[in-house]
Amino acid sequence: MRFDEIDFEDEVLDGLYDMNFEEMTPVQEATIPVILEGRDLIACAQTGTGKTAAYTLPLLNKLLVEGNEDNVVKTLVVVPTRELAMQIDTQLQGFSYYMPVSTTVVYGGGDGRGWEQQKQGMLRGADVVIATPGRLIAHLQNSGVDLSHVKYFVLDEADRMLDMGFFDDIMTIVRRLPEERQTLMFSATLPPKIRELAKQILRKPAEINIAVSKPNEAIEQGAYICYETQKLGLIKELFSKPLDTKTIVFSSSKLKVKELVYAFKRMHLNAAAMHSDLEQAKREEVMLDFKNGKIDLLVATDIVARGIDIEDIGVVINYDVPHDPEDYIHRIGRTARASATGRALTFVNEKEQGKFHRIEEFMEREVEKLPMPEKLGAGPEYAPAASEGGRGRGRSKGRGGKGRGRDGERRRGGRRDGRSESATSTPSAERNPAAKVETVVPSPASSSSAGGAAVSAEGGSGSAKRRRHRGGRRHRRGGKPTDGTVATASAQSAASSKNGE
């Protein structure tokens, strides 16, 4: 289905046209009509399927039609990390290029000037606020921010927020919202804790399930069964020749990330580290350099495993096996985006075989075991049943509310301010925990379509193919001149995220 078949306003279609968006992905085709109808929604789709555009486009269309004469915050998007918040803001700038819509991004880190910009952006009535939970609650407590006029509330990457211990914070934010609102929840998985949250904050939601937690078929997966002492040698063998594509090497340990970057630099490779110890300005610089091709090799913790959409990542390497199958899906999902292909390699030592076998069971497929380079010698036999890693750690169930050591903004146990409000209280009696969930299933043609939006092969061919264009106004949008609120931006600045996530 094409975007111009949806009853979007001209300004929305103009932004999509300039960004070369033509065909909708399955999740977009299934969710956009539901959101335009005004229904609550819980959507589950794998990473890289265009979830961001699935909710930002219909919400922008609603904001354009309704206007914001009272200068109040009308849309609130809550996300787990600052990187995802900034990426969503970039996408919004591109989509809303021809619209008088303002956005404010609220996240931790930075200095007092950043705090004041965020505060003023919300107090002066940004149309859309994209925020991480901790920083938003700090503003609610200290800046006099009013969320009582919010009409549209979005939880993106909801499963990760719960993993990071943000349940109490989410409920605190919900209690500041009006009862009459449209709530949208997007998650890569639907474990029981997500469904319990949905019962408390959604009203008779539509449910959309698309390819739950299965990797993109365009990713070629392989694994090296090796000893831990052979891993660095494997890295040297794999990177002995110049890189011909952007590559991400994932490790669960910040210390290991730093050691790997040092080793890469000794090999004269253009590598950089990405982990939570870096200052915010440095993190933004590294991601921008990687996106623009100044850095070929990014060595990172799971801080970039979700929600970061960068094109042309051809290879993802797991230096160690992720703790959970979902983490593996998100790591390798950084490649093969927007209908491209990619390769994912995993180094599995003798103690990690049990964890890797659980990943294979989760995906319902066996990953090809690749032969070790001759100069490194033979690796151990693949016998996951006998592996020490097959017991205890890494199980995806039973994680509590204190997080589990991931990077990004998170809680470290307990309340930040001693609040004693019940985390399980229901914000509204109208939000019926027993509400029946209706499942919305996309058409077979949609389910089999590519994960990313189709893009015209030549820049000049789009206008000839476009079915519906009502001659929208070709003017650069105005916007609200508020400090900390983005009012204008180039559509091309967001065009690199062609699959809308």
Phi, psi and omega per residue, in radians:
M1 nan 2.441 -3.104
R2 -1.619 2.661 3.112
F3 -1.094 -0.606 -3.081
D4 -1.335 0.024 2.994
E5 -1.543 -0.189 3.066
I6 -1.532 2.566 -3.106
D7 -1.384 1.053 3.057
F8 -1.440 2.688 3.029
E9 -1.190 2.758 -3.102
D10 -0.983 -0.697 -3.077
E11 -1.119 -0.629 3.081
V12 -1.175 -0.787 3.137
L13 -1.111 -0.628 3.116
D14 -1.092 -0.763 3.118
G15 -1.100 -0.736 3.107
L16 -1.116 -0.703 -3.131
Y17 -1.095 -0.783 -3.140
D18 -1.151 -0.465 -3.137
M19 -1.638 0.112 3.088
N20 1.134 0.534 3.018
F21 -1.520 2.184 3.124
E22 -2.196 -1.063 -3.085
E23 -1.660 2.432 3.082
M24 -1.420 2.588 3.003
T25 -1.400 2.894 -3.135
P26 -0.963 -0.749 -3.124
V27 -1.175 -0.602 3.107
Q28 -1.206 -0.745 -3.141
E29 -1.113 -0.593 -3.108
A30 -1.409 -0.609 -2.995
T31 -1.636 -0.617 -3.028
I32 -1.007 -0.832 3.111
P33 -1.062 -0.647 3.134
V34 -1.118 -0.761 -3.138
I35 -1.169 -0.708 3.110
L36 -1.099 -0.493 3.095
E37 -1.285 -0.272 3.128
G38 1.601 0.230 -3.107
R39 -1.501 2.631 2.948
D40 -1.186 2.739 -2.986
L41 -2.623 2.437 2.908
I42 -2.164 2.112 -3.034
A43 -2.173 2.370 3.122
C44 -2.172 2.096 3.116
A45 -2.656 2.632 -3.114
Q46 -1.195 2.819 -3.140
T47 -1.111 2.556 3.110
G48 1.485 0.238 -3.095
T49 -1.760 0.033 3.088
G50 1.620 0.572 -3.096
K51 -1.144 -0.623 -3.084
T52 -1.079 -0.861 3.114
A53 -1.147 -0.458 -3.107
A54 -1.083 -0.546 3.102
Y55 -1.879 -0.500 -3.109
T56 -1.209 -0.667 -3.092
L57 -1.134 -0.905 3.120
P58 -1.133 -0.590 3.121
L59 -1.200 -0.688 3.071
L60 -1.087 -0.685 3.117
N61 -1.095 -0.723 3.102
K62 -1.120 -0.759 -3.140
L63 -1.107 -0.671 3.137
L64 -1.124 -0.751 -3.116
V65 -1.205 -0.718 -3.037
E66 -1.412 -0.557 -3.031
G67 1.266 -3.123 -3.118
N68 -2.616 1.111 -3.077
E69 -1.131 -0.482 -3.105
D70 -1.480 -0.052 -3.139
N71 0.917 1.036 3.108
V72 -2.142 2.808 3.059
V73 -1.259 2.069 -3.067
K74 -1.862 -0.456 -3.125
T75 -2.269 2.288 3.102
L76 -2.148 2.144 3.092
V77 -2.003 2.090 -3.130
V78 -1.901 2.250 -3.068
V79 -2.324 2.825 -3.054
P80 -1.357 -0.519 -3.013
T81 -2.303 2.734 3.132
R82 -1.165 -0.586 3.133
E83 -1.085 -0.763 3.117
L84 -1.173 -0.668 3.105
A85 -1.045 -0.775 -3.127
M86 -1.188 -0.636 3.131
Q87 -1.162 -0.738 3.105
I88 -1.089 -0.694 3.110
D89 -1.083 -0.711 3.109
T90 -1.080 -0.739 3.103
Q91 -1.114 -0.741 3.132
L92 -1.073 -0.659 3.117
Q93 -1.081 -0.728 3.131
G94 -1.193 -0.819 -3.117
F95 -1.115 -0.588 -3.046
S96 -1.747 0.411 -3.058
Y97 -0.992 -0.623 -3.111
Y98 -1.753 0.314 -3.079
M99 -2.138 2.552 3.052
P100 -1.425 1.066 -3.099
V101 -2.016 2.307 -3.106
S102 -1.931 2.612 3.136
T103 -2.293 2.647 3.020
T104 -2.321 2.327 3.112
V105 -1.832 2.262 -3.052
V106 -2.164 1.985 3.126
Y107 -2.682 2.856 -3.090
G108 -1.340 3.073 -3.084
G109 1.513 -3.091 3.126
G110 1.377 -2.830 -3.069
D111 -2.099 -2.989 -3.137
G112 -1.111 -0.517 3.122
R113 -1.126 -0.722 3.111
G114 -1.103 -0.697 3.093
W115 -1.040 -0.802 -3.098
E116 -1.150 -0.663 3.099
Q117 -1.106 -0.761 3.108
Q118 -1.097 -0.773 -3.137
K119 -1.043 -0.875 -3.111
Q120 -1.143 -0.644 3.108
G121 -1.039 -0.732 -3.141
M122 -1.336 -0.699 -3.132
L123 -1.142 -0.560 -3.125
R124 -1.528 0.025 2.974
G125 1.550 0.980 3.014
A126 -1.099 2.406 3.128
D127 -1.087 -0.706 -3.100
V128 -2.242 2.261 3.030
V129 -2.013 2.167 3.055
I130 -1.911 2.122 -2.949
A131 -2.484 2.642 2.903
T132 -1.548 2.630 -2.981
P133 -1.062 -0.822 -3.049
G134 -1.079 -0.826 -3.113
R135 -1.188 -0.647 3.127
L136 -1.102 -0.746 3.124
I137 -1.125 -0.644 3.077
A138 -1.044 -0.717 3.096
H139 -1.197 -0.676 3.113
L140 -1.066 -0.598 -3.114
Q141 -1.432 -0.506 -2.966
N142 -2.130 -0.250 -3.024
S143 -1.956 -0.040 -3.139
G144 1.206 0.508 -3.123
V145 -1.261 2.366 -3.099
D146 -1.908 2.088 3.101
L147 -1.905 0.253 -3.045
S148 -1.297 -0.151 3.135
H149 -1.864 0.125 -3.128
V150 -1.127 2.204 3.106
K151 -1.765 -0.423 -3.048
Y152 -2.311 2.115 -3.098
F153 -2.127 2.182 -3.085
V154 -2.136 2.274 2.947
L155 -1.894 1.950 3.126
D156 -1.837 2.480 -3.039
E157 0.977 0.836 -3.065
A158 -1.068 -0.662 -3.120
D159 -1.116 -0.662 -3.141
R160 -1.215 -0.639 3.116
M161 -1.078 -0.687 3.106
L162 -1.201 -0.674 3.077
D163 -1.033 -0.596 -3.096
M164 -1.521 0.048 3.029
G165 1.521 0.479 -3.065
F166 -1.705 0.233 -3.095
F167 -1.011 -0.855 -3.129
D168 -1.057 -0.715 -3.136
D169 -1.136 -0.715 3.126
I170 -1.064 -0.782 -3.131
M171 -1.164 -0.598 3.064
T172 -1.095 -0.739 3.107
I173 -1.134 -0.753 -3.126
V174 -1.027 -0.667 -3.127
R175 -1.159 -0.309 3.096
R176 -1.544 -0.101 -3.085
L177 -1.642 2.715 3.068
P178 -1.212 2.692 3.131
E179 -1.188 -0.638 3.128
E180 -1.521 1.765 -3.128
R181 -2.759 2.910 3.003
Q182 -1.813 2.184 -3.089
T183 -2.013 2.289 -3.129
L184 -2.150 2.283 3.123
M185 -2.144 2.197 3.110
F186 -2.067 2.364 -3.078
S187 -2.626 2.595 3.094
A188 -1.416 -0.381 3.117
T189 -2.382 2.838 3.130
L190 -2.219 1.121 3.081
P191 -1.245 2.968 -3.118
P192 -0.956 -0.635 -3.091
K193 -1.166 -0.543 3.080
I194 -1.217 -0.732 3.125
R195 -1.146 -0.611 3.096
E196 -1.153 -0.735 3.076
L197 -1.093 -0.726 -3.139
A198 -1.057 -0.690 3.132
K199 -1.074 -0.554 -3.060
Q200 -1.455 -0.489 -3.006
I201 -2.063 -0.174 -3.129
L202 -1.864 2.648 3.085
R203 -2.048 2.019 3.100
K204 0.738 1.018 -3.025
P205 -1.320 2.600 2.870
A206 -1.359 2.521 3.134
E207 -2.064 2.288 -3.137
I208 -2.156 2.170 -3.131
N209 -2.130 2.072 -3.138
I210 -2.311 1.970 3.040
A211 0.815 1.084 -3.041
V212 -1.116 2.088 2.975
S213 0.884 0.780 3.006
K214 -2.122 2.382 -3.106
P215 -1.189 2.723 3.090
N216 -1.036 2.287 -3.126
E217 -1.138 -0.305 -3.137
A218 -1.373 -0.056 3.134
I219 -1.586 2.143 3.053
E220 -1.489 1.980 -3.054
Q221 -1.777 2.502 3.090
G222 -2.651 2.769 -3.122
A223 -2.435 2.435 3.002
Y224 -1.794 2.088 3.070
I225 -1.549 1.925 -2.956
C226 -2.466 2.953 2.951
Y227 -1.465 2.701 -3.130
E228 -0.992 -0.639 -3.110
T229 -1.220 -0.235 3.141
Q230 -1.607 -0.152 -3.011
K231 -1.134 -0.764 -3.133
L232 -1.139 -0.644 3.058
G233 -1.099 -0.677 3.072
L234 -1.054 -0.757 3.115
I235 -1.026 -0.791 -3.117
K236 -1.130 -0.640 3.111
E237 -1.190 -0.789 -3.086
L238 -1.173 -0.530 -3.088
F239 -1.888 0.414 3.118
S240 -1.279 -0.362 3.100
K241 -1.901 2.710 -3.125
P242 -1.009 2.518 3.135
L243 -1.282 2.439 3.073
D244 -1.977 0.156 3.120
T245 -2.760 2.798 3.053
K246 -1.174 2.472 -3.057
T247 -2.365 2.447 3.010
I248 -2.040 2.289 3.014
V249 -1.920 2.080 -3.117
F250 -1.722 2.454 2.972
S251 -2.491 2.550 -3.129
S252 -1.371 -0.206 -3.059
S253 -1.929 2.270 3.068
K254 -1.117 -0.647 3.121
L255 -1.100 -0.740 3.127
K256 -1.148 -0.648 3.082
V257 -1.018 -0.815 -3.133
K258 -1.108 -0.703 3.127
E259 -1.135 -0.700 -3.128
L260 -1.175 -0.710 3.108
V261 -1.087 -0.714 3.094
Y262 -1.066 -0.756 3.132
A263 -1.126 -0.729 3.132
F264 -1.105 -0.718 -3.130
K265 -1.163 -0.578 3.060
R266 -1.182 -0.410 3.067
M267 -1.551 0.138 3.119
H268 1.085 0.632 3.075
L269 -1.745 2.557 -3.092
N270 -1.451 1.412 -3.016
A271 -2.039 2.714 3.077
A272 -2.527 2.691 -3.124
A273 -1.719 2.636 3.076
M274 -2.448 1.935 3.124
H275 -2.740 3.027 -2.977
S276 -1.312 -0.191 3.094
D277 -1.307 -0.292 -3.117
L278 -1.286 2.544 3.019
E279 -1.133 2.684 -3.080
Q280 -0.989 -0.749 -3.124
A281 -1.073 -0.676 3.138
K282 -1.213 -0.687 3.123
R283 -1.077 -0.748 3.134
E284 -1.139 -0.693 3.131
E285 -1.108 -0.759 -3.131
V286 -1.112 -0.799 -3.117
M287 -1.137 -0.664 3.118
L288 -1.162 -0.724 3.127
D289 -1.138 -0.673 3.119
F290 -1.185 -0.724 3.139
K291 -1.124 -0.666 -3.083
N292 -1.532 0.006 3.076
G293 1.532 0.102 3.090
K294 -1.285 -0.417 3.072
I295 -2.092 2.257 -3.138
D296 -1.593 -0.470 -2.965
L297 -2.281 2.083 3.122
L298 -1.952 2.201 3.089
V299 -1.889 2.093 -2.909
A300 -2.504 2.709 2.902
T301 -1.444 -3.021 -3.104
D302 -1.237 0.119 3.095
I303 -1.081 -0.428 3.117
V304 -1.969 0.280 -3.111
A305 -1.313 -0.392 -3.118
R306 -2.230 2.534 2.905
G307 1.285 0.005 3.122
I308 -1.767 2.030 -3.036
D309 -1.911 1.781 3.110
I310 -2.187 2.282 -3.103
E311 -1.325 2.870 2.969
D312 1.148 0.415 2.994
I313 -1.478 1.870 -3.033
G314 -1.568 -0.443 -3.063
V315 -2.394 2.385 2.976
V316 -2.151 2.279 3.137
I317 -2.081 2.209 3.001
N318 -1.637 1.809 -3.137
Y319 -1.148 -0.538 2.998
D320 -2.305 2.841 -3.112
V321 -1.358 2.249 3.115
P322 -1.046 2.741 -3.102
H323 -1.197 -0.582 -3.050
D324 -2.221 2.615 3.081
P325 -0.998 -0.654 3.132
E326 -1.068 -0.658 3.119
D327 -1.120 -0.662 3.101
Y328 -1.082 -0.781 3.139
I329 -1.026 -0.773 -3.098
H330 -1.244 -0.649 3.106
R331 -1.059 -0.950 -3.058
I332 -1.264 -0.282 3.089
G333 -1.218 -0.086 3.071
R334 -1.263 -0.323 3.102
T335 -1.868 2.974 3.129
A336 1.013 0.781 3.117
R337 -1.700 2.736 3.116
A338 0.943 0.848 3.052
S339 1.204 0.240 3.090
A340 -1.514 3.126 3.052
T341 -1.997 2.874 -3.128
G342 -2.861 3.060 -3.097
R343 -2.301 2.431 3.116
A344 -2.228 2.169 3.140
L345 -2.074 2.457 -3.139
T346 -2.239 2.309 3.070
F347 -1.630 2.096 -3.065
V348 -2.052 1.920 3.127
N349 -1.485 -3.128 -3.002
E350 -1.132 -0.445 -3.121
K351 -1.655 -0.117 -3.090
E352 -1.780 0.023 -3.038
Q353 -1.130 -0.625 3.123
G354 -1.116 -0.762 3.108
K355 -1.108 -0.721 -3.110
F356 -1.195 -0.614 3.110
H357 -1.132 -0.636 3.087
R358 -1.140 -0.587 3.072
I359 -1.127 -0.758 3.106
E360 -1.076 -0.738 3.113
E361 -1.120 -0.690 -3.139
F362 -1.091 -0.713 -3.139
M363 -1.426 -0.206 -3.096
E364 1.041 0.737 3.077
R365 -2.774 2.666 3.104
E366 -1.687 2.252 3.119
V367 -1.443 2.381 -3.122
E368 -1.062 2.302 3.083
K369 -1.623 2.040 -3.035
L370 -1.551 2.555 3.129
P371 -1.251 2.496 3.098
M372 -1.280 2.544 3.038
P373 -0.998 2.470 -3.047
E374 -1.010 -0.706 -3.047
K375 -1.173 -0.299 3.131
L376 -1.577 -0.194 -3.114
G377 1.431 3.091 -3.087
A378 -1.341 2.603 3.052
G379 -1.666 -3.118 3.129
P380 -1.256 2.835 3.051
E381 -1.240 2.526 3.118
Y382 -1.453 1.757 -3.128
A383 -2.350 1.339 -3.027
P384 -1.072 -0.483 -3.123
A385 -1.132 -0.503 -3.117
A386 -1.656 -0.027 -3.062
S387 -1.320 2.440 3.064
E388 -1.141 -0.477 3.135
G389 -1.260 -0.091 -3.113
G390 -1.439 -0.037 -3.115
R391 -2.182 2.645 2.962
G392 1.326 -1.720 -2.970
R393 -1.084 2.713 2.948
G394 1.510 -0.006 3.130
R395 -1.280 2.504 -3.032
S396 -1.430 -0.116 -3.105
K397 -1.834 2.735 2.979
G398 1.469 0.213 3.117
R399 -1.327 2.380 -3.083
G400 -1.570 -2.888 -3.011
G401 -1.576 0.172 -3.109
K402 -1.792 0.162 -3.133
G403 1.437 3.118 -3.132
R404 -2.547 0.714 2.972
G405 1.463 0.231 3.120
R406 -1.377 2.786 3.070
D407 -1.348 2.969 -3.141
G408 1.766 3.099 -3.131
E409 -1.223 2.367 -3.125
R410 -2.768 2.931 3.038
R411 -1.596 2.655 3.094
R412 -2.109 0.893 3.040
G413 1.513 2.362 3.037
G414 1.298 3.058 3.082
R415 -1.430 2.599 3.103
R416 -1.279 -0.539 -2.983
D417 -2.201 0.257 3.107
G418 1.321 0.226 -3.130
R419 -1.101 2.430 -3.088
S420 -1.909 0.193 -3.124
E421 -1.115 2.514 -3.119
S422 -1.180 2.303 -3.128
A423 -1.307 -0.256 -3.058
T424 -1.861 0.130 -3.140
S425 -1.201 2.495 -3.126
T426 -1.535 2.175 -3.037
P427 -1.192 -0.379 -3.097
S428 -2.619 2.366 3.108
A429 -1.187 -0.354 -3.124
E430 -1.318 -0.337 -3.127
R431 -1.481 1.634 -2.928
N432 -1.351 2.022 3.131
P433 -1.065 -0.422 -3.079
A434 -1.701 0.230 -3.087
A435 -1.049 2.395 3.126
K436 -1.272 2.336 -3.119
V437 -1.679 2.212 3.090
E438 -1.666 2.259 3.132
T439 -1.619 2.203 3.097
V440 -1.802 2.069 -3.069
V441 -1.878 2.219 3.113
P442 -1.191 2.806 3.135
S443 -1.143 2.692 3.138
P444 -0.957 -0.642 -3.129
A445 -1.128 -0.651 3.131
S446 -1.199 -0.743 -3.075
S447 -1.100 -0.477 -3.096
S448 -1.664 -0.013 -3.111
S449 -1.356 2.981 -3.060
A450 -1.191 2.721 -3.106
G451 -1.213 -0.451 -3.118
G452 -1.918 2.796 -3.126
A453 -1.214 2.432 3.125
A454 -1.225 2.488 -3.092
V455 -2.182 2.444 -3.134
S456 -1.108 2.482 -3.044
A457 -1.200 -0.577 -3.129
E458 -2.153 2.467 -3.070
G459 -1.030 -0.548 -3.048
G460 -1.559 -0.064 -3.047
S461 -1.550 -0.218 -3.038
G462 -1.103 -0.699 -3.062
S463 -1.167 -0.567 -3.141
A464 -1.246 -0.512 -3.076
K465 -1.531 -0.338 -2.996
R466 -1.168 2.209 -3.059
R467 -1.402 -0.657 -2.966
R468 -2.373 1.977 3.061
H469 -2.543 1.946 -2.997
R470 -1.552 0.403 3.084
G471 1.225 0.886 -3.128
G472 -1.050 2.773 -3.066
R473 -1.209 2.189 -3.118
R474 -1.644 1.143 3.093
H475 -2.213 2.609 3.089
R476 -1.253 2.312 -3.015
R477 -1.180 2.628 3.090
G478 -1.362 -1.978 3.122
G479 2.192 2.992 -3.041
K480 -1.649 2.120 -3.105
P481 -1.340 1.232 -3.141
T482 -1.934 2.467 3.103
D483 -1.088 2.375 3.118
G484 1.347 0.069 -3.138
T485 -2.028 2.159 -3.131
V486 -1.364 2.093 -3.106
A487 -1.865 -0.516 3.126
T488 -2.384 2.643 3.116
A489 -2.875 2.759 3.117
S490 -1.380 2.329 3.094
A491 -1.081 -0.561 -3.102
Q492 -1.188 -0.356 -3.140
S493 -1.164 -0.383 3.111
A494 -1.891 0.004 -3.036
A495 -1.212 -0.271 -3.135
S496 -1.223 -0.319 3.111
S497 -1.630 1.235 -2.936
K498 -1.270 -0.261 3.110
N499 -1.760 0.137 2.960
G500 1.338 0.377 3.051
E501 -2.439 nan nan
